[in-house]
Amino acid sequence: MSFGQGGPSWGPAGPGNSGTPDWEALAEASESRARRKKWLLIGGGALATAAVAAIVATAVISANSNHSDDAAGKDASELPSASALPSETTAPEPSFSSVAPPPPPDPKDYISDAKKDRLPISVDAFFPGKTLTTGDRVHTKGATHSTTQCATTTQGALGSILTANGCDRVIRATYSLDGVAVTVGIAVFETEAQAKKTAQQASGGLASLSGSGVPVFCRDGAICRRTANSYGRYAYFTVGGFTNGKNVTKADKNVFAVGDDLTNFTFRQIRHRGEVQASAAADITTT
């Protein structure tokens, strides 16, 4: 069977030949060629990989050889000495004293015992200036007085209480504002226990102090407001009322306000006395 020019040609038909191509044989031949091509590609890839690995190994060996040659070629003096190499050193750590510093002095200690409380005791030490300003209230200072005869500054039973507890001195000052006058008195003792006991036992009260523009007040049976407190070795008292002799009631807030101003101011003055002496003692300790 033949086709025209250029086409495939198979020989004349022989016995058992039907005149058509042997498709099975052709398929086997094609598969054989495909297998040979595949093995050629695999083999070529393996050879290429081996060649690259050999090149890399050669480069590494060459580099190591060069480094060894450089080190071996240097004189021993050119190599870094052991002292030039960095060492694992640490910076010195700060040291602290194992002895704890003494606590700061307690200001109250210096106003609780006469042996420590060495500042001068006088009217000006506790009631300086001519006025006392608290908020928008300006109180004018009137008469002042200081005596070691403690009982003479009182009314009622307070005098005997002061004497029994060992009072050393009483300092008084009077302040006035808008028809209200208040006398504040500080009784001085040797110890805190004496002052505290006096304030707890207080009966009767402080005698008002007139003069320097303030008329007699809180006398002749007039009802006035009285207070008693203590701090450190000082007991302090107030007596306050109207300068016209009017009796004080709980509704008279202005009398209470002036009295509270004087009480708070006196407490702060005593406490400040302790703070000044404690601060001076701390300065001496640290120098």
Phi, psi and omega in degrees: 000134180221149173256181182292184182304143176086349184266169179293157182219130175246151184293177180298153181295134177247187180299135180075358181264123184272357180091002176250155182297152176276091185298324181295318180293321179296320179296318180295321180295321180294317179297322180296316178296322180295322180292320180297320181295320181296316182292327176295319179295317179297315180297318180296320180295319180297318180296320180295318179298315180298322181294317180296317180299321180294321180296314181297315180300318179298319181295319180295314179299320181294319181294317179296323180295319180296318181296319179296319180296320180297316181293320181289331183281346181279147174289152182300330181289338181278345180278149180296137180280167181296326181288338181278345181285144179295139180245157182275077179259154178237147179290149180298137180275145179295144180252146181235146180289139179279353181265119181290140179294150180293147179293153179296149180297145177274119182305327182293332179301330185273355176238013181254351182214131182298336181291334179259331184277093189251001179289155180300145177250112182204170177300313183294333179294327182255329184231071182282165175075182182252347179221164175228119182254126176228108184063237179261010180258125178246112182263135180265130180281134178255234183287152176229161183199146177217133181206153173271351177272078189303319186295335183287352182261012188235171171233143178074215188282350185298327181300313180292328178293317177300315182294317182296329183266005173085038178298133180264325185197151173233129177246130181235151174211142180248138177234147181226154178199119173051051176082003177246135177232142179226129172258130176246136180231140178245121176261128186257134180234171178285323186229164177295321182300321180294316180294317181296318180296321180297315180296323180290327182270357189308130176213154189075227177174181178286145176276134179294151182241112180261177180114171181054046177094353180252121179288172177298134179216160179054043174230176176055040174083006179293140178278123182229168178269132180233144177225158177215132180212172175210154174205125185063223181266021181241129168255138182225145190225155173225153169221126185219145179189195182272142180286347178267005177087000180296143177288146180270135174240171179295342180278350182275078185296332181293324176294317179295321182295314180295318178299318179293323177301316181291320179297312180296319179297317180296316177301315181296323179295318178294315180297319179299325177302318177291321181296320180298315182288324177294320179296318179296321179293322179295321179296321179293322182294323185274353180261000000 
